[in-house]
Amino acid sequence: MSNHLSDSTNCRGHVTRVTGRLLAIDLGAKRVGVAVTDELQITITALDRIERRSWKDLLSRIAAIIESYDAQALIIGLPLNIDGTQGPAASAAFHLAENFRKSLSVPVFLQDERLTSVAAASELKKQGAANDDIKRRLDSEAAAIILRDFIDQGEHKLTT
């Protein structure tokens, strides 16, 4: 599935490649996973997850991370249903993406995140992580997979 993207430039249909560091988040009702790339988008690092409190707190914390890493774009996991349809969680992600787009000075993209939590848990188990460690790291490891998938797609269509 192609990306559903939102960008602050109002360039409908324009295809682009985002350069520089990227920040990805995996939105959950209670926790938000966070991952960032290096400047060349070669390595991805899962950061500490964020406990979700309020929109204002989340925006402030994401904006601070974007600034501290000099991230050039924000990628948000889009939780589509397994069959690719949009449910309530996807609608909420679209709404939050729009709020981020209006509030941040970097482009905001949505990336299909189907099964990223399952893949993250499997990878952590392969690495021999204990159950408590898996629980603590799962959200940000899922954000890292979202980020890897976004980079692997290469070009991204900008829409409003």
Secondary structure as UniProt FT lines:
FT   STRAND          4..6
FT   TURN            8..9
FT   TURN            12..13
FT   STRAND          14..16
FT   STRAND          22..27
FT   STRAND          31..37
FT   TURN            39..40
FT   STRAND          44..51
FT   HELIX           55..69
FT   STRAND          73..78
FT   TURN            82..83
FT   HELIX           88..103
FT   STRAND          108..112
FT   TURN            114..115
FT   HELIX           116..126
FT   TURN            127..128
FT   HELIX           131..153
FT   STRAND          156..158
//
